[in-house]
Amino acid sequence: MISAFTLLFLAALLSIALHRSYFLKPFALMALGISAFFTLDGAVVPLSGFVSDVSTQLFELIVEIVLFALVLHEDEDISITQVLFIGAASVLLLQSNTLISFVLSFEAVSIISVVLVSYIKTKDQAEGAVKMFIAGALGTGFLFLGVFFYVMGGGDLLQEITSEANRFEIIGLFIMLSGIFYKLTIVPFHGWAVDSYALVRHSHAAILTAVAKTVVALATFKLFAPFLATHINLSVPLLATLAVITMTLGNFLALFEKNIAKILSYSSIAHAGYILLAFVAVKSEYAKDGILYMSIAYIFMQSAAFLVLDILRKKYEVQRLQELQGFVSQNAILAFFFTLQLFSLAGIPLLAGFLSKAVVFYAVVDAGFWYIALIALLNSALSVGYYAWIIKTIYFDKSTSKERHVEITLPLFAQIILAVGTIYFGIFAGVVFSSSL
């Protein structure tokens, strides 16, 4: 079996027995650390339907690092166990190479995501979980409907997706993509996302918006790219339209939002549009580098941002923008880490968010769609407005609180790990370019 998957899955099962003990968090951290070592070493036992390469191993390693930071931050036993399960499912999905392995792994990620948010303590969390469950059910329905059409057309689930598909297979594959777009929050399948991300625990939202979304995006590109490249006259107009609408709607609605979590949720939708640009530029040799880079940058900065929101909600009871006024006077260290990730999300140079967008935009231009890249660039400039507004509120508005809460905690170490990732991949782009999907 796949080494990292086996280790993480067994660790997840064993962690259930360690609930309500002091050993659970150290055990989970050790499991993720050993798994990362196996991934870095390239220790993979071949399994039918699953393959691994350099870029897959790189992103698996990054997922394990991010999950390590999430465990450091997390204080609930059930959530720590779910982190291990989502890690195991992510390894399966990233290495899936046939349609049946992809569908089963995708559903594993989806089910674990729903279970993650089903640990409900408040009415708001219940509302967010229900909306996510309904969206997940619809996504699954579309996915299996697409599988039905694909098989009816003669498609083989035990093989890679064929490039030369007939009419029924093409219909089935596009229906499958629509189901996947529910998970990626592509317009018009985005309606559930903002409330769900904002209402559930923010540490859970970090997993949903960062880990699950990037793993699904990368695995989908890996499996569907040959088919999309063959049917580019059909795929590009549709995907380009969805990408432009998604990024524009997400950025535009974020400008008028005052709830911080909803601002970042709309930002997440906009970034889904940027990620979709790699699918539009599938004929470009830079598309595979672009989606890998975008996924790496996004998983670091989005995880960190929502973990900051989790601290703000639990320790400071901050949820709205006005409650963040002058926050730098309360906790300058946390304000710095939050600002760093907001700068990266905005695409400021020397941070991962800048280069990842640059590579994706260049891939779109290289594919011959410079006007789409121009729209994306304008959208990126538009997003600076609401990120800058948050930063202005933190640093330049007068604080209404006299309390200071600067302390060294495990959640702070989690922020350090994620900040290092954002900075490292903003400077050392060669690590990504030397890998190829």
C-alpha positions in Angstrom: 0.0 0.0 0.0 1.1 3.6 -0.3 3.5 4.3 2.6 2.2 7.8 3.6 -1.4 6.8 3.3 -0.9 3.6 5.3 0.9 5.4 8.1 -1.6 8.3 8.3 -4.7 6.0 8.1 -3.4 3.7 10.8 -2.4 6.7 12.9 -5.9 8.1 12.5 -7.4 4.8 13.7 -5.1 4.6 16.7 -5.7 8.2 17.6 -9.3 7.4 18.4 -8.0 5.3 21.4 -5.9 8.2 22.6 -8.8 10.7 22.9 -8.9 12.6 26.2 -5.2 11.9 26.8 -2.1 14.1 26.8 -0.5 11.8 24.2 -2.9 12.5 21.3 -1.3 15.7 19.9 2.3 14.4 20.2 1.2 11.2 18.6 -0.5 13.0 15.7 2.6 15.3 15.2 4.9 12.3 15.2 2.7 10.5 12.7 2.7 13.5 10.3 6.5 14.0 10.8 7.3 10.3 9.9 4.8 10.5 7.0 6.6 13.6 5.7 9.9 11.8 6.0 8.6 8.9 3.9 7.2 11.3 1.3 10.5 13.2 1.2 12.4 9.9 0.8 10.1 8.9 -2.0 9.0 5.7 -0.2 5.9 4.5 -2.2 4.7 1.0 -2.7 3.0 0.7 -6.1 -0.7 0.1 -6.0 -3.0 -0.3 -9.1 -4.8 2.9 -9.9 -2.3 5.1 -8.1 0.9 6.7 -9.3 3.4 9.2 -7.8 5.9 11.6 -9.3 8.1 14.4 -8.2 5.5 17.1 -8.2 2.9 14.9 -6.4 5.5 14.0 -3.7 6.3 17.7 -3.3 2.7 18.7 -2.8 2.1 15.7 -0.5 5.0 16.9 1.6 3.5 20.4 1.8 0.1 19.0 2.7 1.7 17.1 5.6 3.6 20.2 6.7 0.4 22.3 6.7 -1.5 19.5 8.6 1.4 19.5 11.1 0.7 23.2 11.7 -3.0 22.6 12.0 -2.5 19.9 14.7 -0.2 22.3 16.6 -3.0 24.9 16.5 -5.9 22.5 17.2 -7.1 21.8 20.8 -10.0 19.4 20.1 -9.3 15.6 20.1 -11.9 14.9 17.4 -10.5 17.6 15.1 -7.0 16.2 15.5 -8.2 12.7 14.4 -10.0 14.2 11.5 -6.8 16.0 10.4 -5.1 12.6 10.2 -8.0 11.1 8.2 -8.0 14.0 5.8 -4.3 13.6 5.3 -4.7 10.0 4.4 -7.5 10.7 2.0 -5.5 13.5 0.4 -2.6 11.2 -0.4 -4.9 8.8 -2.1 -6.6 11.6 -4.1 -3.3 13.1 -5.2 -1.9 9.8 -6.4 -5.1 8.6 -8.1 -4.5 7.8 -11.8 -7.7 6.1 -12.9 -11.3 7.4 -12.8 -12.4 4.8 -10.2 -9.6 5.6 -7.9 -10.2 9.4 -8.3 -13.9 9.1 -7.6 -13.5 6.9 -4.5 -10.7 9.2 -3.2 -12.7 12.3 -3.9 -15.7 11.0 -2.0 -13.4 10.0 0.9 -12.2 13.6 1.1 -15.8 14.9 0.8 -17.2 12.6 3.5 -14.3 13.4 5.9 -14.9 17.1 5.3 -18.6 16.7 6.2 -17.7 14.7 9.3 -15.2 17.3 10.3 -17.8 20.1 10.5 -20.5 17.8 12.1 -19.0 18.3 15.6 -21.5 21.0 16.3 -21.5 23.3 19.4 -23.5 26.3 18.3 -26.5 27.1 16.1 -24.2 28.9 13.6 -22.0 25.9 13.3 -25.1 23.7 12.7 -26.2 26.1 9.9 -22.8 26.0 8.2 -22.6 22.2 8.5 -26.1 21.7 7.0 -25.3 24.0 4.0 -22.1 22.2 3.4 -23.8 18.8 3.6 -26.4 19.8 1.0 -23.7 21.1 -1.3 -21.7 17.9 -0.8 -24.7 15.8 -1.6 -25.4 17.8 -4.8 -21.7 17.5 -5.8 -21.8 13.8 -5.3 -25.0 13.4 -7.3 -23.5 15.3 -10.3 -20.3 13.2 -10.0 -22.0 9.9 -10.1 -24.4 11.0 -12.8 -21.4 11.9 -14.9 -19.9 8.5 -14.2 -23.1 6.9 -15.4 -22.9 8.8 -18.8 -19.2 8.0 -19.1 -19.7 4.3 -18.6 -22.8 4.2 -20.8 -20.6 5.7 -23.6 -18.1 2.9 -23.2 -15.6 4.5 -20.8 -13.5 2.3 -18.7 -13.3 3.3 -15.0 -10.2 1.2 -14.4 -8.1 3.3 -16.9 -7.0 6.9 -17.3 -9.5 9.2 -18.9 -9.4 8.7 -22.6 -8.6 11.7 -24.8 -10.6 10.5 -27.7 -14.1 10.4 -26.1 -17.4 9.9 -27.8 -20.5 12.1 -27.2 -21.7 10.3 -24.1 -18.3 10.2 -22.5 -17.8 13.9 -23.1 -21.2 14.7 -21.5 -20.3 12.4 -18.6 -16.9 14.0 -18.0 -18.3 17.6 -18.1 -21.0 16.6 -15.6 -18.3 15.1 -13.4 -16.5 18.4 -13.6 -19.6 20.3 -12.5 -19.7 18.0 -9.4 -16.1 18.7 -8.7 -16.7 22.4 -9.1 -19.0 22.3 -6.0 -16.0 21.4 -3.9 -13.9 24.1 -5.7 -16.6 26.7 -5.2 -16.7 27.7 -8.9 -19.7 30.0 -9.8 -22.5 29.0 -10.0 -21.7 26.2 -7.6 -20.4 28.6 -4.9 -23.6 29.6 -3.0 -23.0 27.4 0.0 -19.4 28.3 0.6 -19.5 31.8 2.2 -21.9 31.0 5.0 -20.3 27.5 5.6 -16.8 28.8 5.8 -17.8 31.7 8.0 -20.0 29.8 10.4 -18.1 26.6 11.0 -15.0 26.7 13.3 -12.3 28.6 11.5 -9.7 25.9 12.1 -12.1 23.6 10.2 -12.6 26.2 7.5 -8.8 26.3 7.1 -8.9 22.6 6.2 -11.9 23.0 3.9 -10.8 26.1 2.0 -7.1 25.3 1.8 -6.2 21.6 2.1 -9.3 20.0 0.6 -9.7 22.6 -2.2 -6.0 22.5 -3.4 -5.8 18.7 -3.2 -9.0 18.4 -5.3 -7.8 21.0 -7.8 -4.4 19.4 -8.4 -5.8 15.9 -8.6 -8.5 17.0 -11.1 -6.0 18.8 -13.3 -3.7 15.8 -13.3 -6.5 13.4 -14.4 -8.6 15.7 -16.7 -5.9 17.7 -18.5 -5.3 15.3 -21.4 -9.1 15.2 -22.1 -9.4 19.0 -21.8 -6.4 19.6 -24.1 -7.9 17.4 -26.8 -11.3 19.1 -26.6 -10.0 22.6 -26.2 -12.6 24.2 -28.5 -15.3 23.0 -26.2 -13.6 23.3 -22.8 -11.8 26.7 -23.1 -14.9 28.9 -23.7 -16.8 27.3 -20.9 -14.0 27.2 -18.3 -12.8 30.7 -19.2 -16.2 32.1 -18.7 -16.6 30.4 -15.3 -13.1 31.5 -14.3 -13.7 35.2 -15.1 -17.2 35.2 -13.4 -15.9 33.4 -10.3 -12.9 35.7 -9.7 -14.9 38.8 -10.5 -17.9 38.0 -8.3 -15.7 36.8 -5.4 -13.6 40.0 -5.4 -16.5 42.3 -6.0 -18.6 40.9 -3.1 -15.7 40.9 -0.7 -15.4 44.7 -1.2 -18.8 45.3 0.5 -18.4 42.7 3.3 -17.7 43.6 7.0 -17.5 40.2 8.4 -13.8 39.2 8.3 -14.5 35.5 7.8 -16.8 36.2 4.9 -14.3 38.5 3.3 -11.8 35.7 3.3 -14.5 33.3 2.1 -15.3 35.5 -0.9 -11.5 35.8 -1.5 -11.4 31.9 -1.5 -14.0 31.9 -4.2 -12.0 34.5 -6.2 -8.9 32.3 -5.9 -10.8 29.3 -7.2 -11.3 31.4 -10.3 -7.5 32.0 -10.5 -6.9 28.2 -10.1 -9.4 27.5 -12.9 -7.2 29.6 -15.2 -4.7 26.7 -15.3 -7.4 24.5 -16.8 -8.1 27.3 -19.4 -4.4 27.3 -20.3 -4.1 23.5 -20.4 -2.3 23.6 -23.8 0.5 25.7 -22.4 3.5 23.9 -21.0 3.4 26.4 -18.0 -0.1 25.4 -17.0 1.0 22.4 -14.9 3.6 24.6 -13.1 1.0 27.3 -12.6 -1.6 25.1 -10.9 1.1 23.4 -8.7 2.5 26.8 -7.7 -0.9 28.3 -7.1 -1.9 25.3 -4.9 1.3 25.5 -2.9 0.9 29.2 -2.2 -2.8 29.0 -1.5 -2.6 26.2 1.0 -0.1 28.1 3.1 -1.7 31.5 3.1 -5.3 30.4 3.3 -4.6 28.0 6.2 -2.7 30.6 8.1 -5.4 33.3 7.5 -8.2 31.2 8.8 -6.2 30.0 11.8 -5.6 33.6 12.7 -9.4 34.1 12.5 -9.8 31.1 14.8 -7.6 32.8 17.4 -9.4 36.1 16.9 -12.8 34.6 17.5 -11.8 32.4 20.5 -9.4 34.7 22.4 -10.6 38.2 21.4 -14.2 37.7 20.3 -13.4 39.5 17.0 -15.5 38.6 14.0 -16.3 41.9 12.3 -13.9 44.4 10.7 -14.7 47.2 13.1 -13.7 44.9 16.1 -10.3 44.6 14.6 -9.5 48.3 15.0 -6.0 48.9 16.3 -5.4 45.2 16.9 -1.7 45.7 16.5 -1.6 47.3 20.0 -3.2 44.1 21.5 -1.0 41.5 19.7 1.6 42.8 17.4 3.0 39.3 16.6 -0.4 37.9 15.5 -1.1 41.1 13.6 2.2 40.7 11.7 1.5 37.1 10.7 -2.0 38.0 9.5 -0.7 40.9 7.5 2.0 38.8 5.9 -0.6 36.3 4.6 -2.9 39.1 3.5 -0.1 40.6 1.5 0.5 37.2 -0.1 -3.1 36.8 -0.9 -3.1 40.2 -2.5 -0.1 39.2 -4.6 2.7 41.4 -3.2 6.2 40.5 -4.6 8.6 38.2 -2.7 5.7 36.2 -1.3 4.3 33.0 -2.7 0.9 34.6 -3.7 2.7 36.9 -6.2 4.7 34.3 -8.1 1.9 31.8 -8.2 -0.4 34.3 -9.8 2.3 35.4 -12.2 3.0 31.9 -13.4 -0.7 31.1 -13.9 -1.3 34.4 -15.8 1.8 33.8 -18.0 0.4 30.3 -18.8 -2.8 31.9 -19.9 -0.9 34.4 -22.1 1.2 31.6 -23.5 -1.9 29.7 -24.4 -3.1 32.7 -26.5 -5.7 34.2 -24.2 -4.0 37.5 -23.2 -7.3 39.2 -22.7 -8.3 36.7 -20.0 -5.0 37.3 -18.3 -5.7 41.0 -18.4 -9.1 40.5 -16.7 -7.4 38.3 -14.1 -4.7 41.0 -13.5 -7.4 43.6 -13.0 -9.2 41.3 -10.5 -6.0 40.9 -8.6 -5.6 44.6 -8.4 -9.3 44.9 -7.2 -8.6 42.4 -4.4 -5.9 44.7 -3.0 -8.7 47.0 -1.9 -10.2 44.8 0.7 -6.9 43.3 1.9 -5.6 46.8 2.3 -8.7 47.8 4.2 -8.2 45.0 6.7 -4.5 46.0 7.2 -5.4 49.7 7.6 -7.9 48.7 10.3 -5.3 46.7 12.2 -2.5 49.3 12.1 -4.0 52.7 11.6 -7.4 52.7 13.4 -7.5 53.6 17.1 -7.9 50.6 19.4 -10.8 50.5 21.9 -9.0 47.9 24.1 -6.2 48.4 26.5 -5.4 44.6 27.0 -2.4 42.9 25.6 -2.2 39.2 24.9 1.2 38.6 23.5 2.3 35.0 24.5 4.2 32.2 22.9 1.8 29.4 22.2 1.5 26.3 19.9 -0.9 28.2 17.6 1.9 30.8 17.2 4.4 28.1 16.2 1.8 27.0 13.6 1.8 30.5 12.2 5.6 30.5 12.0 5.6 27.3 10.0 3.0 28.6 7.6 4.7 32.0 7.3 8.0 30.3 6.4 6.3 28.4 3.7 4.7 31.6 2.2 8.1 33.4 2.2 10.2 30.4 1.0 8.0 29.7 -2.0 7.9 33.4 -2.7 11.6 33.5 -3.2 12.7 30.0 -4.3 10.6 29.4 -7.3 13.0 26.9 -8.7 11.7 24.2 -6.3 8.4 24.3 -8.1 9.7 24.7 -11.6 11.9 21.7 -11.2 8.8 19.6 -10.5 6.3 18.8 -13.2 2.9 17.1 -13.0 
